[in-house]
Amino acid sequence: MAEVEEPQYASLKERIAALNQQKNFSSSGDGPKKRPPPPPPPGRPKSEVQVPMVNGNGAAPALPRRTTATEPILEAPDIVPGRRAPPPLPGRTNTNSSLPSPALPTRRPSSQTLGTRRGSNASDVSHISAISNLSLQPISSHTSATSTETQSTRKLPPTLDQAKLPPLPPTKREREAQAAREAESATSIAPVRAIKSAPIVPQVKETQRPGLPPRLPSRPAKSPSIPQQNEGPSLPARRLPPPPSAGFTGPGSYTPPMPRRPEARPEAPPPVPISSRPTTAQISAVTVRAASNSVITCLVCRDFSRPDTIASQFPNHSLPRSDPVGYLANVLCASFPSHTDKARAIFTWCHHNIAYNVEEFFGKCIKNRSVEETIFHGKAVCQGYAEVYQAIARRAGLECVVIGGHGKGYGHNPLQKGQAPPPRDPTGHAWNAVRIDNGEWKLLDACWGAGALMNGQYHQGFNASMFYMSNDMFGLKHFPSDSRHFYRSDGRIPTWDEYMIGPTNGEKAAWYGNGTKEGISEFTFMPAEKHLSVNSNQVIRFQFGKICEHWDGTKHGKGKNYLLVLCTKGRDGRKDENIPLEHDGFWWWLDINSVDLGAPGQQVKLGAITTWGDNKNPRGLTKQEYYQGLGRVGWSMEFYTIWELVP
């Protein structure tokens, strides 16, 4: 069947009326023949809408119900017979319409573009992959494009901010340019000029060791009454000790091995007696001292008042007879966590309870006693001191050894200048080495620390320097038979010849222990030689230093320093003069011409003024006060050092 041309309608209403007429046809064959329905609109498949066929009796089948959502089926009354059929409906595509179709809005880009060039490590693929998938979908309709433009919730996400990489190091050219700019800016700065009116603010450092004393000034040829401050020739160079013998191996060539730790003994020490328990105030005071001692590493300035006090509370006659060594180790050392304090308590106890056995020493009948017998006997020689100290220290948990060797003590005669040293014989004395805090091996001499022999008699007196003296200084008067027991800070092993000759290359000037108690070191005074030439035509400097840069007489000694005075005989030995030394807080010094010291055969003495008029303790006496009262005030002094004058 040929297709029938679909009628054209001017409006939708006319088409609806035509459709209603097509539905209301008569079932009988008398009526006029109905016109077939219009064909389906173009663009749709023919299988969806079929053209109805007219039956033989003139009735047309019912049209299928349309399911178009935009055009619902309207129920209309039946078409009146004989009425003209409506024109066909217009097609979906109105090609004959003269009205222009509305233009679509400008399409937005579906992907983001990079505004600027990204870093060298950037990746375009990773950047595009981070964009929302919705933003990559193409816009298929005008409605979706319009909604994207009008709604704020459909905005594209911001550009992905990549991680900020660290800046690259400057190139060589950039570094050179920066250095050139800095050099140019440095040269352009004007120099700072001193202002005469600016005050000078002194800066004092308490913990810093003072420098050397002022330079040696010149003195007039005549005997001066008051030292002058004129500049002159410098001090002649001090003569160094002779070179070591061929057996010397050099600094650091040999490190002495540490002695083995003693085995712990099974027996436990006795309990602490209740009567010796400290009070709450004593415990608080000890806590403050322990905090201060943890900072101070210098043994000279360390506060040993508590160990020394405890050491004086247990005399040898009050000890139990069963185990005196264990008892002493407990009562002397158990309350101290520091090994240094334990070693000091044992050292001080030996001073209070053991005296030097003068009878056996001069009678050459020294008996060998056990440690317990020596403790209760209360007398011993150097070997007995060392054995008692070692026994108590080991029971207290300290590492301690007895060292035998040579000591420059009683009976030692210093070598004369140019005299050959005697054959090697490191015997005749004994001392100890104990391991203190920080694992340091400390040399000490309990025998010399308890007293000294003078003029054939023993004078008991506590000498703390035999405990706090450094190992290097200790070795100037002690030479061990075993080279492992030097324990020097530099690891060097001195030779026998070097030890016997000493640093002065001759006989050393006499030194008395009174100066050490006042904080003056016998190892810092100069000239160290005993004999001084009066015909050398040189300016001689007499100089002394403190035993420690932290030493303070008011804290560590008995008070302020005494005024030190040098006693000379004047030119040709005709006039006695007493010249006070200068002092800067650490050094004492005096510069004088050799011809003004005296005549050959006379002595030059240095000492401290211990009485001044009615004042029996003139500590802090100044040089001005001394000159003001000279000749009108009586005074006395004690000597520290003596020199001999030679041609």
C-alpha positions as CSV (number, residue, x, y, z in Angstrom):
1,M,0.0,0.0,0.0
2,A,1.2,3.4,-0.9
3,E,1.9,5.8,1.8
4,V,-0.7,8.5,2.3
5,E,0.5,12.0,2.8
6,E,-0.1,13.2,6.3
7,P,-2.2,16.3,6.4
8,Q,-0.7,19.4,7.9
9,Y,-2.3,21.2,10.9
10,A,-1.8,24.7,12.0
11,S,-2.2,24.0,15.7
12,L,-2.2,21.2,18.2
13,K,-5.9,21.7,18.9
14,E,-6.8,20.8,15.3
15,R,-4.7,17.7,15.4
16,I,-6.4,16.5,18.6
17,A,-9.8,17.1,17.0
18,A,-8.7,15.1,14.0
19,L,-7.5,12.2,16.1
20,N,-10.8,12.2,18.0
21,Q,-12.7,11.9,14.7
22,Q,-10.6,9.0,13.7
23,K,-11.5,7.1,16.9
24,N,-15.3,7.7,16.7
25,F,-16.1,5.7,13.6
26,S,-19.2,3.5,13.2
27,S,-18.9,-0.3,13.3
28,S,-21.5,-0.7,10.5
29,G,-20.6,-0.6,6.9
30,D,-23.2,1.9,6.0
31,G,-21.3,4.9,6.9
32,P,-18.7,6.6,4.7
33,K,-15.3,5.1,4.4
34,K,-12.9,6.4,7.0
35,R,-9.6,7.8,6.0
36,P,-6.6,5.8,7.1
37,P,-4.6,7.3,9.9
38,P,-1.5,9.4,9.1
39,P,1.8,7.7,9.0
40,P,4.2,7.8,11.9
41,P,6.3,10.9,12.2
42,P,9.6,10.8,10.4
43,G,12.6,9.8,12.4
44,R,11.0,6.8,14.1
45,P,11.2,3.2,13.0
46,K,8.3,1.9,11.2
47,S,8.0,-1.1,13.5
48,E,6.8,1.1,16.4
49,V,3.7,2.6,14.6
50,Q,1.9,0.6,12.0
51,V,-0.6,2.1,9.6
52,P,-4.1,0.7,10.4
53,M,-5.8,-1.2,7.6
54,V,-9.5,-0.9,6.8
55,N,-11.5,-4.1,7.1
56,G,-13.8,-5.4,4.5
57,N,-16.8,-4.2,6.3
58,G,-15.4,-0.6,6.4
59,A,-14.4,-0.6,10.1
60,A,-10.9,0.5,11.1
61,P,-9.1,-1.1,14.0
62,A,-8.4,0.9,17.2
63,L,-5.2,2.9,17.3
64,P,-2.7,1.9,19.9
65,R,-2.4,4.0,23.0
66,R,0.5,6.4,22.8
67,T,2.9,6.5,25.7
68,T,4.4,9.9,25.0
69,A,4.9,11.7,28.4
70,T,4.8,15.1,26.9
71,E,1.5,14.5,25.0
72,P,-1.0,12.6,27.0
73,I,-4.0,10.9,25.3
74,L,-7.1,13.0,25.8
75,E,-10.5,11.3,25.8
76,A,-12.8,13.0,23.4
77,P,-16.4,12.3,22.4
78,D,-17.1,10.3,19.3
79,I,-16.8,12.1,15.9
80,V,-20.1,13.1,14.4
81,P,-20.8,11.0,11.2
82,G,-20.3,12.9,8.1
83,R,-17.9,15.4,9.5
84,R,-14.8,16.2,7.6
85,A,-11.6,14.6,8.9
86,P,-9.1,17.0,10.4
87,P,-5.9,17.7,8.6
88,P,-2.8,15.6,9.4
89,L,-0.6,16.5,12.3
90,P,2.6,18.4,11.6
91,G,5.9,16.5,11.7
92,R,8.3,16.7,14.7
93,T,10.8,18.5,12.6
94,N,9.3,21.8,11.6
95,T,11.5,22.3,8.5
96,N,9.1,24.8,7.0
97,S,9.1,27.1,10.1
98,S,10.5,30.4,9.5
99,L,11.4,31.0,13.1
100,P,15.1,30.6,13.8
101,S,16.0,28.0,16.5
102,P,17.6,29.4,19.6
103,A,21.3,29.3,19.7
104,L,23.0,27.2,22.3
105,P,25.3,28.9,24.9
106,T,29.0,28.9,24.5
107,R,30.3,25.6,25.6
108,R,32.8,25.6,28.5
109,P,36.0,23.7,28.3
110,S,35.8,20.3,29.8
111,S,39.4,20.2,31.1
112,Q,41.6,22.6,32.9
113,T,44.7,24.1,31.3
114,L,47.9,24.9,33.0
115,G,48.3,28.6,33.4
116,T,52.0,28.5,34.0
117,R,54.8,26.1,33.3
118,R,55.1,23.6,36.2
119,G,58.2,22.4,37.9
120,S,60.6,20.0,36.3
121,N,59.2,17.2,38.4
122,A,55.6,17.9,37.5
123,S,53.5,15.4,35.5
124,D,50.6,16.5,33.2
125,V,49.1,13.0,33.4
126,S,48.9,13.1,37.2
127,H,47.6,16.6,37.1
128,I,44.8,15.8,34.7
129,S,43.9,12.6,36.5
130,A,43.2,14.6,39.6
131,I,40.4,16.6,37.8
132,S,36.9,15.5,38.5
133,N,35.4,13.0,36.1
134,L,32.3,15.2,35.8
135,S,34.3,18.1,34.5
136,L,35.7,15.9,31.7
137,Q,32.2,14.8,30.5
138,P,31.1,16.8,27.4
139,I,28.0,18.9,27.7
140,S,25.2,17.2,25.7
141,S,22.4,19.6,26.1
142,H,21.6,23.3,26.6
143,T,20.0,22.6,29.9
144,S,23.1,20.9,31.4
145,A,25.3,23.7,30.2
146,T,23.0,26.4,31.6
147,S,22.8,24.6,35.0
148,T,26.6,24.4,35.2
149,E,27.0,28.1,34.6
150,T,24.2,29.2,37.1
151,Q,24.8,26.9,40.0
152,S,27.8,27.6,42.3
153,T,27.9,24.0,43.5
154,R,29.0,22.8,40.1
155,K,32.2,24.8,40.0
156,L,35.4,23.0,39.0
157,P,37.9,22.1,41.7
158,P,40.9,24.3,42.1
159,T,44.2,23.5,40.4
160,L,46.1,20.8,42.3
161,D,48.9,22.3,44.3
162,Q,51.9,20.0,44.1
163,A,54.2,19.5,47.1
164,K,56.8,22.3,47.4
165,L,60.2,21.0,46.7
166,P,63.3,22.4,48.6
167,P,65.2,25.0,46.8
168,L,68.1,23.9,44.7
169,P,71.6,24.8,46.0
170,P,73.1,27.8,44.5
171,T,75.3,27.4,41.5
172,K,78.9,28.2,41.4
173,R,78.2,31.4,39.5
174,E,75.7,32.5,42.2
175,R,78.1,31.7,45.0
176,E,80.8,33.8,43.4
177,A,78.4,36.7,42.9
178,Q,77.3,36.5,46.5
179,A,80.9,36.4,47.7
180,A,81.7,39.5,45.6
181,R,78.7,41.4,47.0
182,E,79.7,40.5,50.6
183,A,83.3,41.6,50.0
184,E,82.1,44.9,48.5
185,S,79.8,45.5,51.4
186,A,82.5,44.7,53.9
187,T,84.9,47.2,52.4
188,S,82.3,49.9,52.3
189,I,81.8,49.8,56.1
190,A,83.5,52.7,57.8
191,P,86.1,51.7,60.6
192,V,85.0,52.1,64.2
193,R,86.8,54.9,65.9
194,A,87.5,54.9,69.7
195,I,85.8,57.6,71.8
196,K,88.0,59.1,74.4
197,S,85.1,59.7,76.7
198,A,83.9,56.1,76.7
199,P,84.3,54.6,80.2
200,I,86.3,51.4,80.6
201,V,84.2,48.7,82.1
202,P,86.3,45.9,83.7
203,Q,85.2,42.4,83.0
204,V,86.1,39.8,85.6
205,K,85.8,36.1,84.9
206,E,85.9,34.1,88.1
207,T,86.3,30.7,86.7
208,Q,89.0,31.5,84.1
209,R,92.6,31.0,85.1
210,P,94.5,34.3,85.1
211,G,97.2,34.9,82.6
212,L,100.8,35.4,83.3
213,P,101.8,38.3,85.6
214,P,102.9,41.6,84.2
215,R,106.1,41.8,82.1
216,L,109.3,42.2,83.9
217,P,110.1,45.9,84.4
218,S,113.6,47.4,84.7
219,R,115.0,48.5,88.1
220,P,117.7,51.1,88.8
221,A,121.1,49.9,89.8
222,K,120.7,51.3,93.3
223,S,118.7,49.6,96.0
224,P,115.1,50.9,95.8
225,S,113.0,51.5,98.8
226,I,109.7,51.3,96.8
227,P,109.3,49.3,93.6
228,Q,109.0,51.3,90.4
229,Q,106.9,50.6,87.4
230,N,109.3,51.5,84.6
231,E,109.5,49.3,81.6
232,G,112.8,47.4,81.0
233,P,114.3,44.3,79.6
234,S,112.2,41.2,79.7
235,L,112.9,38.2,81.9
236,P,115.7,35.9,80.6
237,A,114.5,32.6,79.2
238,R,114.2,29.9,81.8
239,R,116.6,27.0,81.3
240,L,114.8,23.8,80.3
241,P,115.6,20.4,81.9
242,P,118.2,18.2,80.0
243,P,117.0,16.0,77.2
244,P,115.9,12.5,78.3
245,S,118.2,9.6,78.0
246,A,118.1,7.0,75.2
247,G,115.6,4.8,76.9
248,F,112.8,7.4,76.6
249,T,110.1,6.3,74.2
250,G,108.3,9.6,73.8
251,P,104.8,10.9,74.8
252,G,101.9,8.6,74.2
253,S,104.1,5.6,73.1
254,Y,102.9,3.5,76.0
255,T,99.7,3.4,78.0
256,P,100.0,1.7,81.3
257,P,97.4,-1.0,81.8
258,M,95.0,-0.7,84.6
259,P,95.3,-3.1,87.6
260,R,92.8,-5.8,87.9
261,R,89.8,-5.3,90.1
262,P,90.0,-7.2,93.3
263,E,87.6,-10.1,93.9
264,A,84.7,-9.3,96.3
265,R,84.9,-11.0,99.6
266,P,81.9,-13.0,100.8
267,E,81.7,-11.6,104.4
268,A,79.5,-8.6,104.8
269,P,80.5,-5.5,106.8
270,P,79.0,-4.8,110.2
271,P,75.9,-2.7,110.5
272,V,76.2,1.1,110.9
273,P,76.0,2.1,114.6
274,I,72.8,4.1,115.5
275,S,74.8,6.7,117.4
276,S,76.5,7.8,114.1
277,R,73.3,8.4,112.2
278,P,73.2,12.0,110.8
279,T,70.4,14.4,111.7
280,T,68.0,16.0,109.2
281,A,70.0,19.2,109.1
282,Q,73.2,17.3,108.3
283,I,71.5,15.4,105.5
284,S,70.2,18.6,104.0
285,A,73.7,20.2,104.2
286,V,75.2,17.2,102.6
287,T,72.7,17.3,99.7
288,V,73.7,20.9,99.0
289,R,77.4,20.0,99.1
290,A,76.8,17.0,96.8
291,A,75.1,19.2,94.2
292,S,78.0,21.7,94.3
293,N,80.6,19.0,94.1
294,S,79.0,17.4,91.1
295,V,79.9,20.5,89.1
296,I,83.4,21.1,90.6
297,T,85.9,18.6,89.2
298,C,88.9,20.2,90.8
299,L,90.0,18.3,93.8
300,V,91.6,21.4,95.3
301,C,88.3,23.3,95.5
302,R,86.1,20.3,96.3
303,D,84.3,20.4,99.6
304,F,85.6,17.5,101.7
305,S,84.3,18.7,105.0
306,R,81.9,15.9,105.5
307,P,84.4,13.0,104.7
308,D,87.0,14.7,106.9
309,T,84.4,15.0,109.7
310,I,83.3,11.4,109.6
311,A,86.9,10.2,109.5
312,S,87.6,11.9,112.8
313,Q,84.8,10.2,114.6
314,F,86.2,6.6,114.7
315,P,89.5,6.4,116.6
316,N,91.4,3.1,116.4
317,H,90.9,2.2,120.1
318,S,87.1,2.2,119.6
319,L,87.0,-0.3,116.7
320,P,85.8,-3.9,117.1
321,R,88.5,-6.6,117.4
322,S,86.7,-9.1,115.2
323,D,86.7,-7.2,111.8
324,P,88.2,-3.7,112.1
325,V,88.8,-3.4,108.3
326,G,85.2,-4.2,107.4
327,Y,83.9,-2.0,110.1
328,L,86.0,1.0,108.9
329,A,85.0,0.4,105.3
330,N,81.3,0.6,106.3
331,V,81.3,3.6,108.7
332,L,83.7,5.6,106.6
333,C,82.4,5.0,103.1
334,A,78.9,3.5,103.1
335,S,77.2,6.9,103.3
336,F,79.0,8.3,100.2
337,P,77.9,7.6,96.7
338,S,81.1,9.2,95.3
339,H,84.2,7.2,95.0
340,T,86.2,10.4,95.5
341,D,84.6,11.1,98.9
342,K,85.2,7.5,99.9
343,A,88.9,7.7,99.0
344,R,89.2,11.0,100.9
345,A,87.6,9.6,104.1
346,I,90.1,6.8,104.3
347,F,93.0,9.1,103.6
348,T,91.9,11.4,106.4
349,W,91.4,8.5,108.9
350,C,95.0,7.4,108.4
351,H,96.1,10.9,109.4
352,H,94.2,10.8,112.7
353,N,95.0,7.3,113.7
354,I,98.4,6.2,112.4
355,A,101.7,7.9,113.3
356,Y,105.1,7.4,111.7
357,N,107.1,4.7,113.5
358,V,110.2,6.8,114.1
359,E,111.8,4.2,116.5
360,E,111.8,1.4,114.1
361,F,112.8,3.6,111.1
362,F,115.9,5.1,112.7
363,G,116.6,1.8,114.6
364,K,116.4,-0.1,111.3
365,C,114.3,-2.8,112.9
366,I,111.0,-2.4,111.0
367,K,108.6,-5.3,111.8
368,N,106.2,-6.8,109.3
369,R,102.7,-6.5,110.8
370,S,99.3,-7.4,109.4
371,V,96.8,-4.8,108.5
372,E,94.7,-5.4,111.7
373,E,97.8,-5.2,113.9
374,T,98.9,-1.9,112.3
375,I,95.5,-0.4,112.9
376,F,95.5,-1.2,116.6
377,H,99.2,-0.5,117.0
378,G,98.7,3.0,115.6
379,K,102.2,3.3,114.1
380,A,103.7,2.3,110.8
381,V,106.1,3.3,108.1
382,C,105.2,4.1,104.5
383,Q,104.5,0.4,103.6
384,G,102.1,0.0,106.6
385,Y,100.2,3.2,105.6
386,A,99.8,1.9,102.0
387,E,98.6,-1.6,103.1
388,V,96.1,-0.2,105.5
389,Y,94.7,2.2,102.9
390,Q,94.4,-0.6,100.3
391,A,92.6,-3.0,102.7
392,I,90.0,-0.5,103.7
393,A,89.5,0.8,100.2
394,R,89.0,-2.7,98.7
395,R,86.4,-3.6,101.4
396,A,84.6,-0.4,100.5
397,G,84.4,-1.4,96.8
398,L,87.2,0.7,95.5
399,E,89.9,-0.4,93.1
400,C,93.2,0.3,94.9
401,V,96.8,-0.9,94.5
402,V,100.0,-0.5,96.5
403,I,102.9,1.1,94.5
404,G,106.5,0.7,95.5
405,G,109.3,2.9,94.3
406,H,111.5,5.9,95.2
407,G,110.4,9.1,97.0
408,K,112.2,12.4,97.4
409,G,111.4,12.5,101.1
410,Y,113.5,12.4,104.3
411,G,117.1,11.7,103.6
412,H,117.0,12.6,99.9
413,N,119.8,14.9,98.8
414,P,119.1,16.9,95.6
415,L,121.8,16.7,92.9
416,Q,124.1,19.6,92.5
417,K,124.3,21.5,89.2
418,G,126.2,19.3,86.7
419,Q,126.2,16.3,89.0
420,A,125.5,12.9,87.4
421,P,122.4,11.1,88.6
422,P,122.9,7.9,90.7
423,P,122.2,4.4,89.4
424,R,118.6,3.5,89.0
425,D,117.2,2.2,92.3
426,P,113.4,2.8,92.6
427,T,113.0,1.5,96.1
428,G,112.5,2.7,99.7
429,H,109.0,4.2,99.6
430,A,105.4,3.1,99.0
431,W,102.1,4.8,98.2
432,N,98.7,4.1,96.6
433,A,96.7,4.5,93.4
434,V,92.9,4.4,93.7
435,R,90.2,4.7,91.1
436,I,87.9,7.7,91.9
437,D,85.0,9.2,90.0
438,N,84.8,9.0,86.2
439,G,87.1,6.0,86.3
440,E,90.2,8.1,86.9
441,W,93.2,6.6,88.7
442,K,94.5,9.0,91.4
443,L,97.9,8.8,93.0
444,L,98.0,9.6,96.8
445,D,100.5,9.2,99.6
446,A,98.8,8.5,103.0
447,C,102.1,8.5,104.8
448,W,103.3,12.0,103.7
449,G,99.7,13.2,104.1
450,A,99.7,12.4,107.8
451,G,102.8,14.3,108.8
452,A,106.6,14.7,108.1
453,L,110.0,14.0,109.6
454,M,112.0,17.0,110.5
455,N,115.3,17.0,112.4
456,G,114.9,13.4,113.4
457,Q,111.4,13.9,114.8
458,Y,107.9,13.2,113.5
459,H,105.6,16.1,113.3
460,Q,102.0,15.1,112.8
461,G,100.2,17.4,110.4
462,F,97.5,17.0,107.8
463,N,98.9,17.6,104.3
464,A,95.9,17.6,101.9
465,S,98.2,18.2,98.9
466,M,99.2,14.5,98.9
467,F,95.6,13.7,98.0
468,Y,94.6,16.5,95.6
469,M,97.9,16.9,93.8
470,S,97.8,16.0,90.1
471,N,99.5,12.8,89.0
472,D,102.0,14.8,86.9
473,M,103.1,16.9,89.9
474,F,103.0,13.8,92.1
475,G,105.5,12.2,89.8
476,L,108.1,14.9,90.5
477,K,108.7,13.3,93.9
478,H,107.6,9.7,93.3
479,F,109.2,7.2,90.9
480,P,107.5,3.8,90.7
481,S,109.4,0.6,90.2
482,D,106.7,-0.5,87.7
483,S,106.4,1.8,84.8
484,R,102.6,1.1,84.5
485,H,101.9,3.2,87.6
486,F,102.9,6.7,86.5
487,Y,99.3,7.5,85.4
488,R,100.3,10.7,83.8
489,S,97.7,12.7,81.9
490,D,99.8,12.6,78.7
491,G,100.7,8.9,79.1
492,R,104.4,9.6,79.1
493,I,106.9,7.5,81.1
494,P,109.7,9.6,82.5
495,T,113.2,8.2,82.8
496,W,115.2,7.7,86.0
497,D,117.7,10.5,85.0
498,E,114.9,12.9,84.2
499,Y,113.3,12.2,87.6
500,M,116.5,12.6,89.6
501,I,117.7,15.8,87.9
502,G,114.3,17.4,88.0
503,P,113.0,20.4,86.1
504,T,115.5,22.8,87.6
505,N,118.6,21.0,86.3
506,G,120.2,21.4,89.7
507,E,119.5,21.7,93.3
508,K,116.1,23.2,94.0
509,A,115.5,25.9,96.5
510,A,114.2,24.9,99.9
511,W,110.4,24.9,100.2
512,Y,108.5,24.8,103.5
513,G,104.9,23.5,103.8
514,N,103.5,26.7,105.3
515,G,103.1,28.2,101.9
516,T,101.1,25.3,100.6
517,K,98.6,25.7,103.5
518,E,98.1,29.3,102.4
519,G,97.2,28.3,98.8
520,I,100.7,28.9,97.2
521,S,102.1,26.2,94.9
522,E,105.7,25.1,95.3
523,F,105.7,24.0,91.7
524,T,105.0,27.5,90.3
525,F,107.7,29.6,92.2
526,M,110.7,30.9,90.4
527,P,113.6,31.0,90.3
528,A,113.5,27.4,91.2
529,E,117.2,27.0,91.5
530,K,118.7,27.2,95.0
531,H,121.8,29.2,94.1
532,L,121.5,32.7,92.6
533,S,124.4,34.6,91.1
534,V,124.8,38.2,92.2
535,N,127.2,39.1,89.4
536,S,125.0,38.1,86.5
537,N,123.9,41.7,85.9
538,Q,120.4,40.5,85.3
539,V,117.0,41.5,86.6
540,I,115.6,38.4,88.5
541,R,111.9,37.8,88.9
542,F,110.6,36.2,92.1
543,Q,107.2,34.8,91.2
544,F,104.6,32.5,92.9
545,G,101.2,31.3,91.9
546,K,98.2,29.8,93.6
547,I,97.7,26.0,93.8
548,C,94.5,26.3,91.9
549,E,92.7,29.0,89.9
550,H,89.6,28.5,92.0
551,W,91.4,28.9,95.3
552,D,90.0,31.5,97.7
553,G,91.5,31.9,101.1
554,T,88.2,32.8,102.7
555,K,86.5,29.7,101.4
556,H,89.2,27.1,101.2
557,G,91.8,28.5,103.6
558,K,92.0,30.3,106.9
559,G,91.1,33.7,105.7
560,K,92.5,36.5,103.4
561,N,96.1,36.2,102.1
562,Y,99.1,37.3,104.1
563,L,101.3,40.0,102.6
564,L,104.4,38.3,101.1
565,V,107.7,40.0,101.6
566,L,111.2,39.3,100.1
567,C,114.0,39.8,102.5
568,T,117.3,41.0,100.8
569,K,120.6,42.2,102.1
570,G,121.0,45.2,99.7
571,R,124.0,46.0,97.5
572,D,127.1,44.2,98.8
573,G,125.1,43.0,101.8
574,R,125.2,46.2,103.7
575,K,121.5,47.0,104.2
576,D,118.6,44.8,105.1
577,E,115.5,45.5,103.0
578,N,112.1,43.9,103.1
579,I,110.2,44.5,99.9
580,P,106.5,43.4,99.5
581,L,105.5,41.5,96.4
582,E,102.8,42.6,93.9
583,H,99.6,40.6,93.7
584,D,96.9,40.4,91.0
585,G,94.7,37.7,92.6
586,F,96.6,34.7,91.3
587,W,100.3,35.6,90.9
588,W,102.7,37.2,93.4
589,W,105.8,38.7,91.8
590,L,108.8,41.1,92.4
591,D,111.5,42.1,90.0
592,I,114.9,43.1,91.4
593,N,118.5,43.5,90.1
594,S,120.9,40.7,91.0
595,V,123.4,43.1,92.6
596,D,120.8,44.3,95.0
597,L,120.1,40.9,96.5
598,G,123.2,40.8,98.7
599,A,126.7,39.5,98.9
600,P,127.9,35.9,98.0
601,G,127.3,33.6,101.0
602,Q,124.2,35.4,102.2
603,Q,120.6,34.2,101.9
604,V,117.5,35.6,100.3
605,K,114.2,34.6,102.1
606,L,110.6,34.9,101.1
607,G,107.9,34.8,103.7
608,A,104.6,36.2,105.0
609,I,104.0,38.8,107.7
610,T,102.1,36.9,110.4
611,T,102.0,39.7,113.1
612,W,101.7,43.4,112.7
613,G,101.9,45.5,115.8
614,D,99.1,44.4,118.1
615,N,97.4,42.5,115.4
616,K,98.2,38.8,115.7
617,N,96.5,37.9,112.5
618,P,97.2,40.6,109.9
619,R,95.4,38.9,107.0
620,G,94.6,41.3,104.2
621,L,97.4,43.7,105.0
622,T,98.1,45.9,102.0
623,K,101.4,47.2,100.6
624,Q,100.4,50.8,101.4
625,E,99.6,50.0,105.0
626,Y,102.9,48.2,105.3
627,Y,104.9,51.3,104.1
628,Q,102.9,53.6,106.3
629,G,103.8,51.6,109.4
630,L,107.3,50.6,108.4
631,G,109.8,51.6,111.2
632,R,107.0,52.4,113.7
633,V,105.3,49.1,114.0
634,G,106.8,45.8,115.1
635,W,106.1,42.7,113.0
636,S,107.2,39.1,112.5
637,M,107.1,36.7,109.6
638,E,107.4,33.0,108.7
639,F,109.5,31.9,105.8
640,Y,108.3,29.9,102.7
641,T,111.5,29.7,100.5
642,I,115.2,30.3,100.9
643,W,117.9,30.9,98.2
644,E,121.7,30.9,98.5
645,L,123.7,33.8,96.9
646,V,126.8,32.9,94.9
647,P,129.3,34.9,92.9
